[in-house]
Amino acid sequence: MKLAALIGEPASGKSTLALEVIKALPPGQTLAHGLLRGMLHERVAVFGSYAPLEKFPGTDRLSMAVQPHAEDYLRKNSDRDFRVFFEGDRLGNVKFLTLAKSIAETKIFVLSASLETKSIRHRARGDSQNETFLKSRATKVKNIIAAFPDAEILSNETHADFLAARDKILDFILK
């Protein structure tokens, strides 16, 4: 099993990038495992919800109690030639990523953007996230990078950066 996790601060472009990765996968069918929801695209499971017009899609749409269900799903599928992809905060934490690394070939991709770029994106989408929340997410990402020094940092400043990040994730998932 291989698992690709996409994490990053709010407005780094995680959900937009995840949608592009998902577009490159074959058509999918609904995935449901306890509280875990997503889509199964042949041998690639995508955790989270990406319904049209959702402001904050991905794992953020899952129950706050989803993690044990996602852990169980990984354990039950760990011996298969199978791929898992997710982005977002709900499962993007040290505990879940540590478990993933213990049972699957795991790659953590950290999407980054400058403060100026994130500010522009926050304003464009009309975010109401306060500074305390944004600082807590920045700290969480820094803690994950510290815990997993092999995490790959992907820039998302330009369209070329965006395409390169998409291709790196797809290359890992589909190889």
C-alpha positions in Angstrom: 0.0 0.0 0.0 1.1 3.5 -0.7 -0.3 6.6 1.0 0.1 10.2 -0.2 -0.9 12.9 2.3 -1.2 16.6 1.2 -0.9 19.1 4.1 -0.4 22.8 4.3 -1.6 26.0 5.8 -5.0 27.4 4.9 -4.9 29.1 1.5 -1.8 27.2 0.4 -4.0 25.6 -2.3 -4.4 22.1 -0.9 -8.0 21.6 -2.0 -7.5 23.0 -5.4 -4.5 20.8 -6.0 -6.4 17.8 -4.6 -9.2 18.4 -7.1 -6.6 18.4 -9.9 -5.1 15.1 -8.7 -8.5 13.5 -8.5 -9.4 14.7 -12.1 -6.4 12.6 -13.3 -7.8 9.4 -11.7 -10.2 7.0 -13.3 -13.9 7.5 -12.5 -14.7 6.5 -9.0 -17.4 4.9 -6.8 -18.5 5.9 -3.3 -16.2 4.7 -0.5 -17.8 4.3 3.0 -16.1 2.7 6.0 -17.7 3.6 9.2 -17.4 7.4 9.4 -14.8 7.5 6.6 -16.2 8.8 3.3 -14.6 9.3 0.0 -14.3 7.8 -3.5 -12.6 4.7 -4.7 -11.0 5.2 -8.1 -10.0 1.6 -9.1 -7.1 1.0 -6.8 -6.8 4.6 -5.4 -8.9 5.5 -2.4 -9.5 9.3 -1.9 -10.5 10.2 1.6 -12.8 13.2 2.0 -15.7 14.9 0.2 -15.3 17.0 -3.0 -18.8 17.8 -3.8 -19.2 20.8 -6.2 -19.2 24.3 -4.6 -17.9 23.1 -1.2 -15.9 26.0 0.3 -13.6 23.7 2.3 -13.7 20.2 0.7 -11.5 17.2 1.5 -11.1 15.6 4.9 -12.4 18.8 6.5 -15.9 17.6 5.5 -15.5 14.4 7.5 -16.6 13.8 11.1 -14.3 15.0 13.8 -14.4 11.3 14.9 -13.2 9.9 11.6 -9.6 9.1 12.5 -10.2 5.6 14.1 -12.2 4.6 11.0 -9.5 5.8 8.6 -6.9 3.9 10.7 -9.0 0.8 10.5 -9.3 1.2 6.7 -5.6 1.4 6.4 -5.0 -1.6 8.5 -7.5 -3.7 6.6 -6.0 -2.8 3.2 -2.3 -2.6 4.1 -1.4 -5.8 2.3 -3.0 -4.8 -1.0 -1.5 -3.2 -4.0 -3.5 -0.2 -3.2 -3.2 3.6 -3.0 -4.6 6.2 -0.6 -4.7 9.9 -1.1 -6.0 12.6 1.2 -5.5 16.3 1.9 -6.4 18.4 4.8 -6.4 19.0 8.5 -8.7 16.2 9.7 -6.2 13.4 9.1 -3.1 15.5 8.6 -1.7 15.1 12.1 1.3 13.4 13.6 -0.6 10.5 15.1 -2.4 9.5 11.9 0.7 10.0 9.7 2.9 7.9 12.1 0.4 5.0 11.8 0.4 5.4 8.0 4.2 5.3 7.9 4.2 2.1 10.0 2.0 0.2 7.6 2.3 1.8 4.2 4.8 3.4 2.0 3.9 7.0 2.9 4.8 10.3 1.3 3.9 13.5 3.0 3.6 16.5 0.7 3.6 19.9 2.3 2.1 22.6 0.1 3.6 26.0 0.7 2.9 29.6 -0.4 4.2 32.9 0.7 2.4 35.0 3.3 1.5 37.5 0.5 0.1 34.8 -1.7 -2.0 33.3 1.1 -3.3 36.7 2.1 -4.4 37.3 -1.5 -6.2 33.9 -1.6 -7.8 34.5 1.8 -9.2 37.8 0.7 -10.4 36.4 -2.7 -12.4 33.6 -1.1 -13.7 35.8 1.7 -12.3 33.8 4.6 -13.4 34.4 8.1 -10.6 32.4 9.7 -9.0 34.5 12.5 -5.3 35.0 13.2 -5.3 32.6 16.2 -6.7 29.8 14.0 -4.2 30.6 11.1 -1.3 30.6 13.5 -2.4 27.3 15.1 -2.5 25.7 11.6 1.0 27.1 10.8 2.3 25.5 14.0 0.6 22.2 13.2 2.3 22.1 9.8 5.7 23.0 11.4 5.3 20.2 13.9 4.5 17.7 11.1 7.6 18.8 9.2 9.7 18.4 12.4 8.3 14.9 13.0 8.7 13.8 9.4 11.9 15.4 8.0 11.4 13.4 4.8 8.2 15.3 4.0 8.5 17.0 0.6 7.8 20.7 0.5 6.1 21.8 -2.7 5.8 25.5 -3.6 2.5 26.8 -4.9 3.3 30.4 -6.0 2.8 30.0 -9.8 0.8 27.9 -12.2 4.0 26.1 -13.1 4.6 25.3 -9.4 1.0 24.0 -9.2 1.4 21.7 -12.1 4.7 20.4 -10.9 3.2 19.6 -7.5 0.2 17.8 -9.1 2.6 15.8 -11.2 4.8 14.8 -8.2 1.8 13.6 -6.3 0.4 11.7 -9.2 3.8 10.1 -9.9 3.9 8.8 -6.4 0.3 7.6 -6.3 0.3 5.9 -9.7 3.8 4.3 -9.8 
